[in-house]
Structure formats: structure tokens, C-alpha cells
Amino acid sequence: MKTRVIQNSRIPKLLSWFIPIKAITIGPFIFVDGEPSETLLSHEMIHVQQYKELWYVGFLFLYLMDWVHGLLVYRNFREAYRAIRFEQEARYGEKDSGYLSARQRFAWKSFSVRAEATDG
């Protein structure tokens, strides 16, 4: 399925219960509050690849498991979010214009849930 970017979406604001978000990727759909920067779009495209690798449901399951683990360890919503392996990889590659084309499958596995959440 082709990736679709939906700009000026209300979805990111509606989902900003715990931490403010500018965009959210759900499968092949990227919902953005306003117009995305190149960095934000790159970050979300990395998530699209992660979704595909894990057949969507697997991504959601592991994302939630990482977040719950982070909550137990850090007791802080923002730090728990930053500790999610998928978010670590997306932050790692978001500023590298060649990252997606050179990215190895399952690259998120090289990041640890126990990684220091306050990095980057």
C-alpha cells in the first residue's frame, strides 16, 4: 500500500494526551499537524518501514510493550516514549537523507529498550 501523508490533521493533537506530538504514523498513513518538515517526514517514513517489517500488528504490539517497559523503568511518559526502540531508530536516521535507502531490515533491533532515554 502506498504511503499517504495527511497534512493539517487534528489526529496528532487529539492523541497528545501524555506528550505533545506533531505527527503520528498508523500503517501507511502519516497524520501531521500542519506541514511536515523534511526531518519529521523522514522520521515518520522510518516508522512506515518498521510497520511493514512487522506486519502492522507486530509493530503496534512491540511499540506498546517498549512503552510500558519504559514507564516501569523511568516512571515518566516522555522518557518512556524516548526509550522505545522504534523511536530511537527514527531519531537516529531522521536527519540522514540516505538512511532509508541504506537501512537494513529490522534495523530497530540494534537499539535497546534499556538505552538511556534522555539521549539525542
C-alpha positions in Angstrom: 0.0 0.0 0.0 1.3 3.5 -0.9 2.2 5.8 1.9 -0.1 8.8 2.3 0.7 12.0 4.2 -2.4 13.8 5.6 -1.4 17.4 6.4 -3.3 19.7 8.8 -4.7 16.7 10.6 -6.3 17.0 14.0 -5.2 13.5 15.0 -1.8 14.4 16.4 -3.4 17.0 18.8 -6.1 14.6 19.8 -3.5 12.0 20.7 -1.3 14.3 22.6 -2.5 13.1 26.0 0.8 12.3 27.5 3.3 14.2 25.4 2.8 16.7 22.5 3.2 15.1 19.1 3.5 16.8 15.7 2.8 13.6 13.7 1.7 10.0 14.0 2.1 7.1 11.6 -0.6 4.5 11.5 0.4 1.9 9.0 0.9 3.6 5.6 -0.8 6.8 6.8 1.1 9.7 8.2 -1.0 12.3 10.0 0.7 15.6 10.5 -0.3 18.7 12.5 0.4 21.4 9.8 3.0 20.8 7.1 5.8 18.3 7.8 9.5 19.3 7.8 11.9 17.1 5.9 13.2 15.8 9.2 9.7 15.0 10.5 8.7 13.3 7.3 11.9 11.2 7.3 11.2 10.2 10.9 7.7 9.1 10.1 8.8 7.2 6.9 11.2 5.2 9.1 8.1 4.2 11.1 6.3 3.2 7.9 9.2 0.7 7.1 9.1 -0.6 10.7 5.3 -1.2 10.3 5.9 -3.2 7.1 8.6 -5.3 8.6 6.3 -6.4 11.5 3.1 -6.8 9.6 1.5 -3.8 11.3 0.1 -5.7 14.3 3.6 -6.7 15.4 4.8 -3.1 15.3 1.9 -1.9 17.5 2.4 -4.8 20.0 6.2 -4.2 20.3 5.8 -0.4 20.4 3.3 -0.7 23.3 5.5 -3.3 25.1 8.5 -0.9 24.8 6.5 2.0 26.1 5.1 0.1 29.1 8.6 -1.1 29.9 9.8 2.5 29.7 7.0 3.6 32.0 8.1 1.0 34.6 11.7 1.9 34.3 11.5 5.7 34.0 8.1 6.5 35.5 7.8 9.3 33.0 5.8 9.4 29.8 8.3 11.4 27.8 11.3 9.3 28.8 9.3 6.1 28.2 8.4 7.4 24.7 12.1 8.2 24.0 13.2 4.8 25.1 11.0 2.9 22.5 13.4 1.2 20.1 11.3 2.3 17.1 11.6 5.9 18.2 15.3 5.6 18.9 15.9 4.4 15.3 13.7 7.1 13.8 15.6 9.8 15.7 18.9 8.2 14.7 18.0 8.2 10.9 15.7 11.2 10.6 18.4 13.8 9.6 20.3 11.4 7.2 18.7 11.8 3.7 20.2 8.4 2.6 19.2 6.5 5.7 16.0 4.8 4.4 17.7 3.7 1.2 20.7 2.2 3.0 18.7 0.9 6.0 18.9 -2.8 6.9 15.7 -4.7 7.5 14.8 -4.8 11.2 17.4 -2.1 12.0 15.4 -1.1 15.1 16.7 -4.4 16.7 20.1 -2.7 17.1 18.6 -0.3 19.7 18.0 -1.3 23.2 14.8 -0.7 25.3 17.2 -0.1 28.2 19.1 2.6 26.3 19.4 5.9 28.0 16.1 7.6 27.3 17.5 11.1 27.5 20.0 10.7 24.6 19.7 12.7 21.4 
